[in-house]
Amino acid sequence: MKNLLLKLKLMKDTRGQDLIEYALMAGFVAVAAGAIMPGVAVSISTIFSKVASVMAAATNAGS
C-alpha cells in the first residue's frame, strides 16, 4: 500500500517539469543558432558532447 501511495505522489509531482522545459528551450535556441551561424555549430557540438558524457557518467554511477 505504501508503494502505491508513493507512486501516486510521484505522478502528481511536477516540480521538475519547468527545468525540463527550460532545458529543451535552451537546446532549441542552441540548434537554431548553429543553423544560422555555422561558425558557432562546432562550439555547440562540443558543449552537447560534454553534457552527454556527463549525463552518461551520472547514469552509470547511479546504477
PyMOL commands that set and color helices and strands:
alter all, ss='L'
color gray80, all
select helices_A, chain A and resi 2-12+17-36+38-62
alter helices_A, ss='H'
color red, helices_A
deselect
rebuild
show_as cartoon
